[in-house]
Amino acid sequence: MCKPNLIQVRSIQTKNDVIQSIEETKWLAKRCGFEDRDILFLQLAVEEACTNAYTHGKTGGEIKICWYEEPDGIHMEIAQEGKPFDFQRSDMVNVGEHGRGLYLIYHFMDKVWVHEEEQSFQFHMKKYLMDTERRGGL
């Protein structure tokens, strides 16, 4: 598999930056060939991931989102300073005021993973075109 092509980077410093990231995701996903349903899922995943980073991230620390175009889909990375929040994949839906974001991300995206470094971490999400991984290669 070839290395992904970086197609866009945005710094997240305000709530408006989160909104702009959602719009950029829509445009970039269309460019990559995603259907409207999957574009909506990608937008929701970006909204949840960026909101989590903005809300729970280290105060004053840099947060950025990077979009990568890959031959089989799109890969998004939310990078921030600090330690990652505790997250575990679960099929249980949180019925409280908070906590549904990761559940939605895990169900909308095909791959989700975290890469940690000394003072930062990156939250990665990947969506395949036509959902080939889940459909057994159709």
C-alpha positions as CSV (number, residue, x, y, z in Angstrom):
1,M,0.0,0.0,0.0
2,C,1.3,3.4,-0.9
3,K,1.9,6.1,1.7
4,P,-1.1,8.3,2.2
5,N,-1.2,11.7,0.7
6,L,-1.7,14.6,3.1
7,I,-4.5,16.7,1.6
8,Q,-5.4,19.2,4.4
9,V,-4.3,20.4,7.8
10,R,-6.3,22.6,10.2
11,S,-5.5,23.9,13.6
12,I,-8.3,23.6,16.2
13,Q,-8.2,26.6,18.5
14,T,-11.9,27.6,18.7
15,K,-15.3,26.0,18.5
16,N,-15.6,27.6,15.0
17,D,-12.5,25.6,13.9
18,V,-14.4,22.4,14.8
19,I,-17.3,23.6,12.6
20,Q,-14.9,24.4,9.8
21,S,-13.3,21.0,10.1
22,I,-16.7,19.3,9.7
23,E,-17.3,21.3,6.5
24,E,-13.8,20.5,5.2
25,T,-14.4,16.8,5.9
26,K,-17.5,17.0,3.7
27,W,-15.6,18.6,0.8
28,L,-12.6,16.2,1.1
29,A,-14.8,13.1,1.4
30,K,-16.7,14.1,-1.8
31,R,-13.3,14.6,-3.5
32,C,-12.3,11.1,-2.4
33,G,-15.5,9.6,-3.9
34,F,-17.6,8.8,-0.8
35,E,-21.3,8.6,-1.0
36,D,-23.6,11.0,1.0
37,R,-24.4,8.5,3.7
38,D,-20.7,7.9,4.5
39,I,-19.9,11.6,4.2
40,L,-22.4,12.3,7.0
41,F,-20.8,9.5,9.1
42,L,-17.3,11.0,8.5
43,Q,-18.6,14.5,9.5
44,L,-20.1,13.2,12.7
45,A,-16.9,11.3,13.6
46,V,-14.8,14.4,13.0
47,E,-17.2,16.5,15.0
48,E,-17.0,14.1,17.9
49,A,-13.2,13.6,17.8
50,C,-12.4,17.3,17.4
51,T,-14.9,18.3,20.1
52,N,-13.3,15.7,22.5
53,A,-9.8,17.1,21.8
54,Y,-11.0,20.7,22.2
55,T,-13.0,20.0,25.4
56,H,-10.6,17.6,27.1
57,G,-7.2,18.6,25.6
58,K,-4.4,20.3,27.4
59,T,-5.2,24.0,27.9
60,G,-3.1,26.0,25.6
61,G,-1.8,22.9,23.8
62,E,-1.8,22.6,20.1
63,I,-4.6,20.6,18.4
64,K,-4.7,19.9,14.7
65,I,-6.6,17.7,12.3
66,C,-4.9,16.2,9.3
67,W,-6.7,14.5,6.4
68,Y,-5.0,11.9,4.3
69,E,-6.2,10.5,1.0
70,E,-5.4,6.9,0.5
71,P,-6.2,4.6,-2.5
72,D,-8.8,2.8,-0.5
73,G,-10.3,5.6,1.5
74,I,-9.6,8.5,3.8
75,H,-7.6,8.6,7.0
76,M,-8.0,11.4,9.6
77,E,-5.7,12.2,12.5
78,I,-6.4,14.5,15.4
79,A,-3.1,15.3,17.1
80,Q,-2.8,17.1,20.4
81,E,-0.4,17.7,23.3
82,G,-0.9,15.9,26.5
83,K,-2.0,12.4,27.4
84,P,-4.9,10.6,25.7
85,F,-8.2,10.3,27.4
86,D,-9.2,6.8,28.5
87,F,-11.1,5.1,25.8
88,Q,-12.2,1.5,25.3
89,R,-14.3,0.1,22.5
90,S,-17.7,-0.9,23.8
91,D,-21.1,-1.9,22.4
92,M,-22.8,-0.2,25.4
93,V,-24.3,3.2,24.6
94,N,-23.8,5.8,27.4
95,V,-27.1,7.2,28.2
96,G,-25.7,10.1,30.2
97,E,-25.1,13.6,29.1
98,H,-21.6,12.8,27.7
99,G,-19.8,9.8,26.4
100,R,-21.6,8.8,23.2
101,G,-18.9,10.2,20.9
102,L,-16.5,7.4,21.0
103,Y,-19.3,4.9,20.5
104,L,-20.4,6.7,17.4
105,I,-16.8,7.0,16.1
106,Y,-16.2,3.3,16.5
107,H,-19.4,2.4,14.7
108,F,-19.0,4.9,11.8
109,M,-15.3,4.3,11.1
110,D,-13.6,1.1,9.9
111,K,-10.4,1.6,11.9
112,V,-9.7,3.6,15.0
113,W,-6.4,3.7,16.8
114,V,-4.2,5.9,19.0
115,H,-0.5,6.6,18.7
116,E,1.2,8.0,21.8
117,E,4.5,9.9,22.1
118,E,6.1,11.5,25.2
119,Q,4.0,14.7,25.4
120,S,1.5,14.2,22.6
121,F,-0.8,11.7,21.0
122,Q,-2.7,11.2,17.8
123,F,-6.2,9.8,17.4
124,H,-6.6,8.1,14.0
125,M,-9.7,7.2,12.1
126,K,-10.0,5.5,8.8
127,K,-13.0,4.9,6.5
128,Y,-12.8,2.7,3.5
129,L,-14.5,3.6,0.2
130,M,-17.6,1.4,-0.2
131,D,-17.0,-0.1,3.3
132,T,-15.0,-2.9,1.7
133,E,-13.5,-4.2,5.0
134,R,-16.9,-4.8,6.6
135,R,-18.5,-6.2,3.4
136,G,-15.8,-8.8,3.0
137,G,-14.2,-7.2,0.0
138,L,-17.2,-6.5,-2.1
